[in-house]
Amino acid sequence: MTTQEIKGLLFAKVSELTSCKVRREDIAIGKNADEMDEIQQGSDRTLALDSLTRKWETMTLVSEALTRIESDTYGICVECDERIGAKRLAAIPWAKYCIDCQEQKDNSIAERWDNAA
């Protein structure tokens, strides 16, 4: 895949992420007379905030990938400086870790969650 094609994919992702707006009503805290409605709104608010967080995190990764393209370090793992596999970059163009380093990060996070529980 060429640099222009990768940039095209990344800019398409930026466009996708910015087109999905979260409405203020989706995250507003309100009081309802019905307890079940209040529980449902709390659940909906949590989902909206989780979605907003994921979009922000992905937007950050995409922006970092575009910066790496400009600095000619795209496709190099930021952890171990090895090349990131072409299949991984085709699937996740904003990947900043090779598969081995990503697995180590994921396992470390899982261990922290296990120890916190």
Secondary structure, DSSP 8 states (H G I E B T S, - for coil): --HHHHHHHHHHHHHHHHHS---HHHH-----SSHHHHHHHHHHHHHHHHHHHHHHHHHHHHHHHHHHHHTT-TTB-TTT--B--HHHHHH-TT--S-HHHHHHHHHHHHHHHHHH-
